[in-house]
């Protein structure tokens, strides 16, 4: 295949062969990135892409095969069924290239191109490093002006479980944007970005004595606020709500924990601000039709941020990947990852099949030892998260949960915040995939990690910088 041979790899095969074995993963990733960045990649047919990727698969001493593929992420081959699972590679392990049949590479692991330019963002929760004071103040000013609107002009058509009935939807538009854009909307009790909404709330926010474990709203809730006003013939009000979402998202761009989704939301909302009437017909056809129109406006390079809306299965896979990456410091990262996955309820036993074989084995070992939520459940417990405390706590195992977390304790406060954010995002992704609800007081391992953060809390304004 002349075009395949002509693809300018970031590192020729001769150079790759000379790379020290422990640098093989870094070199292979750089090689694939260079190929995908080449303008000819877009024109290369799928068999050609599979061919050049198959030539760059790595194998470790234990026989594991690794491919750097779609979404600029590593994938681990499962010889049991020939599947590939997204999984970060082991650290400091020697690897070499190996021949692998190109025909067996599924299309979903082959880079499309734009997926390699996704915004990296941050996995940190808003527990530990607070939202910067300047950003909070900007949102407060925006909220104060919006809170003076009349609820008769801006009726609360979504988020009514959060806000009192006399609160205008302008307030809900700002709140919904913040929560939708957040990577993991878990906030500590001293977080000013949450307390500025206090006077508008219907009831205290869910959570324990220190953390507000807040749900991630679907995009449909934001769409509904705008669509209802359009159907009511109140186009100026609809435009005002869309503008508030855009203004809030613009402010959030400065914090990497919001940035990827804030960028995606801006691309969906701003076209309607530039072209009045753009969304009128879709709104008449229904909220879901307008949601689909918004999603279609988002460019390919930002669509990873929309996976929760478009592909919950892949969204969960990416969340587990993020979690595993934040735990790379651990002596046994797959076991550490399984420690947090152990709290996810899985009465139908479908969680292990969604994991790579290393994490799956670690999870099944915890299950055999009675340390997963599922292993100690009553047979009648419905699928999804438990409505009562996790099984470990019911059996006096809260201590066991703390011990599990102690085994994988992050080295510093920033690391703890990153793990907590990734773990909570994974729990929310599991809920989105299964339709389950998250317990208001959080899950056992996450709560144990919060206790570590409380000990490190500095309320005098010296907060850890986020990545």
N, C-alpha and C positions, 0 to 999 in steps of 0.2 A: 504494500500500500504506500505509494510514493508520498502522499500527504502525511501519513502517520510517521514515516521515516524522516520527513522534513520538519516535523514539529520541533520547535526549538526548546528543548528541555532546559530547565533552570540549571541542571547539572548533568552533563553527559554521563552515559553509562560508565565510561572509563574513570571519570572522577568519582562516581558513586562507589565503584568497586574499591577505590582507594580510601574512602572515608572510614575512620575508626568505627568499629562495630557499634559502640555505645552512642554514636551520633547518627545512626542509620535512620531513626524515626524523623529527626529534624531535617536531614538531608532529603529524605523521600517526600516529606511535606513541602519543602521548598521547591522540589522538582515538579510536583503536581501543580502547585500554585502558579509556577511560571508557565506551564502548559495551558492552564485554564485562562490565564490572563492574556495569552496570545490571541489576536483577532481571528485567527483561523480556527480556533476551537469551536466557535459557534457554527461554522460551516461543516465541521467534521461529523460524519454520520455516526449514529450510536454504536455500530459494531467497531468503528475505528477508535472511538473513545474507550470502549471496553478493552480493546487490544492494548492500547498504550498504558492503561491503568493496570491491567493484569500483569504487565511486565515490571511493574513497580511494587508488587506485593512483597511484604516482608514476612519472614518466619523467625520465631524465637527458638531458643534451645528446647523449650517444652513442646514445640510443635504448633503453637498458636500462629495463625496467619492473620496479618493486618493489612488493611487497605485504607489509604487516605482518599476519601471520596466526597460524596455530596455534602453540602453545607460546611465544607472545610473541616470535616471531622473524621476521626478514625473509626473504622468498622472492623469488628472481630468476626472471623469465620467460625461457624459452628458445624463441625464435620458430621454431627449426628443427623442433621436434616438439610445441610447445605445452605442455611440462612446466614445473613450478615446482620449483626447488631451494632449500633453505634455505641462505642465505648472508648474512653481515653486509654492510650497504651501505657504499659508499665514504665516506671522511671528507672533509668540506669541499667537497662537490660540490653544485652547484645542481640543484634538481629542481622539477617542477611536477606538478599533478594532470593526469590524462589519462583519457578515457573508455575503459572496457574492458568487453567483454561479460561479464555476470555468469554466464551459462550455461557459460562455459568454465573457471570456477574449480572445481578438483577439491575434493571434500569434505575431503580430508586437510589442506588448507591453511586451512580455516575454523576459527576458535577454537571449542572446545567450551565453554569457560568456566573450568572448574577448571584447565585447563592453563596459565592465565595467573597462577596463584598458586603455581607450583612454587618450591621452595626454590632460591635461586641457587647456593649452594655456592661452591667455589673450584677452579680448575684446577691449583693448585700441587702439584707433586710434593713428596715428603719429602726433597728434595735442595736444600740451601740453607736454607730455614726448617725447623728441626726441629719435631717434635711437642713442645708445651710440657712442661717438666720435671714440672709438677704432674700433668698427665694421665698421663704415663709412670709416675710413682710410684703413682698410683691403680691403673693396670693391673697393675703389678708386684705390689702387695699382693693383688689378686684372683687373679693367676696363682700366686703362692706358695701360697695356701691350696688352690687347685684341683689343683696338682701333687702333693699328698699323697694324692689319691684312689687307690684300687686299680684297676689296669687290668682286673681280673676283673669288677669292678662297672661299669666304664666302658670297654668294649673299643673299640679304635680302628677304627671302621668306615668312616672317611673320613680324608683327609689322611695316609694311611700312607706316602706318598712323601716327606712332610716330616719326620715324627716317628719315633723309634725305637719298636719293637714293644711295649716295656713302658711307654710313655707313656699315661696315661689320656685318654679322649676329652674330659674336662673342659678339658684344655690345648688340644686341637684346637678346641673350641668358642670359646675366647677368640681364638685365632689366626685362625680362619676368619671370625669376626665382624669383626676388624680389617681383614683383607684384602678381604672382601666389601664393607665400607663405604667403603674408600678410593677416592677418585676415580681416582688413578693410583698403584698400589703400587710405586713406585720409591723406595728408601731409600738414603741414603748410608751408608758403612761405619761411621760414628760414631754412627748413630742408636740411642739407648738402647732405644727401643720394640722394636727387633728383637733387640738383644743380650740382653734379659732372657729370651728363649726359647732361648738358646744351648745350655743343658744338656739340652734335650729333643730337639734336632734329630738326624735320622738321618745327615745329611751336611751339609757347608757349603752355604749358600744359593747359588743361581745368581747370577751377576753378574760384573763385571769387578773390577779391583783397588780400586774405590772405590764402585761403586753395585750394590746388589742389585736386579736387574730381576725382580721377583716377579710370578707369575701372579695374575690375579683369579679366585678360585674361583667356580663357579656356586652358586646358591642351593641346588641339589640336594645339595651336599656337607654343608651345614648341616642340611638336612632329614633326611638319612640318619642323622646322629648321633642325632637324636631318634626317628625312626621305628623304627630297629632296637631300641631299648630298649622302645618301646611294644609291638612285636610279641613281644618276649621276656617280656612280662608285668611289666616293671620300670618301672612308671609313675612311681615316685618318682625314679628315676634320670633318666628322660626329662624330668621336670619340672625337675630340677636343671640339666640341660644347657640347656633352654630359658631358665631363669632366668639362667644365666651369659651367654647371648647377649644377653638384655635388659639385664643389668647392664653388660656391656661397651659395648653400643650407647648406653646412657645416659651413660656416661663420655665417649664419643666425640662427643657432641653439641656439646661446647665448641669443637671444631676444625671450621671450615667445610669442610675437605677431606674430612671424614667425614659431616658433618651430614645432607645429603639422604638418603643411603642408611640412615644410622643411624635416622632418623625412620621411614623405610619399614619397616625390620626390626622396630622396636618395635611398629608397628601390626599386624604379622603374627604376632608371638610372644606379646604380652601377653594376647590373648583366651584362649589356652590356659592361661595362668597363673591367670586369674581363674575359668575354668570347667574344672576337672579333668575329663578324659575327652572333651573337645571333639575331640581329634585321634585318638582311639582307632580308630574305624572307618576313617578315611582311611588310617592307617598300615597297617592290615590289607590294604587294597586296593593298597598299594604306595607307594614313595617319591614317584613322579611324581604320584600322586593327592594326597598330602599337600602337595607343592609347589604344586599348583594351588589348593588350599584356602588356603594361606598367601598366595599372590598375590591371591586374590579379596578378602582382608580389607583390602588396602591401599587407602586412599581415593584418589579420582581426582586430588586435588591433589598427591599424592606419586608418581604412577605414572611420571613421567619418569625417576625414579631406577631404575625397574625395566625400562627398555627393553632392556637387555642380555639380560634373561630372556624378555621377551615379544615383542620386535620388533628383532632384530639389525640389520636394514636401517636402520630409523630411528635406532637407537643409533649406528651408524656415521655417519650424516648429522649427528647432533647433535655427535658428537665432532669432525668436520671443522669444523663451525661454531665450536665452542669454540676450536679451534686457530687458525682464521682471525681470531677476535676477539683472541686474545692477540698476534697479529702485526700488529695494526692500526697500530702505530708505524712499520712498514716503508714505504719509498717505494712499493713495489708489493706490497700484501698478497696478492693471488692468486699471484704468483710465489713469495713467501715461503712460503705454504701448500704450494704444489707442491713446494718444496724438501724438506719433511719427508715428504710423501706419496711422493716419488720412491724411498724406501727400501722401500716396501711391494711385495712381489712379486706379480705379476699375470700369470701365464702365459696366462690366457684372455682378457686384455684387457678385463676388465669394470670396472676401476676408473674410467676416464674417464667412462663413462656415468653414474656416480653423483655426478659433480661438476657444479657450475654452470659455465656456458660460459666464464667468465673464468678460473677455476681450471683447467678442463679444457684450455684453450688453453695456459696456462703449463706444465701437466704434459706435454702433447704436445710442446712445444718442448724441454723437458728430455729427453724420450725420444728425439727426433730427434738431439739432441746427444750421445746415449749416456750420459746422466747419471742414468738411472733404473735400478733394480734389474733390471727386466724387460728393458731394452734390451741388457744385456750378459750375459744368462743363456745357459746351454747349453740347447739345444732339449729336452733330456731332463729338465730340472729339474722336479720336481713342482709343482703349484699350491700357493700359500701362501708362507710365509716360507722363505728358503733355510736349509738345515741347516748350511751353511758360511758363512764371512764374506761380507758383501755384495759384489756384483759390483765395486763401486767399489774395495774394498780388494784384491780378487784381482788387479786390473789396475794396482795402484799408485795407485788413485784415492782412497785415504784422504785425501790432500792435497786432492783435488777436493772431497770431502765437507766438509772443514774450510773450504775457500774458500766453498762454498755457504752454510754457516752464518754465516761472517764477513760475508757480504753482508746478512744479516738479523739481525745481532747485537742483542739486546735492550739497552735503555739502562742497565739496572741489574740487580742480583742478583735482586730480586723478580720482575722481568720475565723473566729467564732461567728461574727456577723455574716460572713460570706456563707459559711456552712448552714447557719440558721435560715438565711434567705433561700438558699437552694433547696433545703429540706422542705420548707414551707411551700415553695413554688411546686415542688414535686407532689406534695399532698394535694394542693389545689388542682394540679393537672390530673391526678388520679380521680379526684372528684368530678372534674369535667368529663373525663372518659367514661366513668361508671354511673354518673348521675347521683353520686353519694354526697352527703353533707358533711362538712368538717365540724367536729366538736367545738363548741364555743371556747373551751378552755385549752384548746391545743392538744397535741399528741405527746405521748410520754417522753420520747427521746428529745423532741424539740424543747419541751418544758424543762428537761434536765439541763439542756444547753443554755437556756435562758437563765437558769440559776447561776451558772458560771459567769454570764455577762453581768448579772446584777452585782456580783462581787467586784467586778472590774469597773463598774459605773463611775463616771466622773461628772457630777452635775454642776461643775464650775465652768463649763463652756469649753473645756479642752477635749474635744472629741477626735476620735481616730479618723484620719482622712480615708475616704472610700476610693476604690479603684475604678 
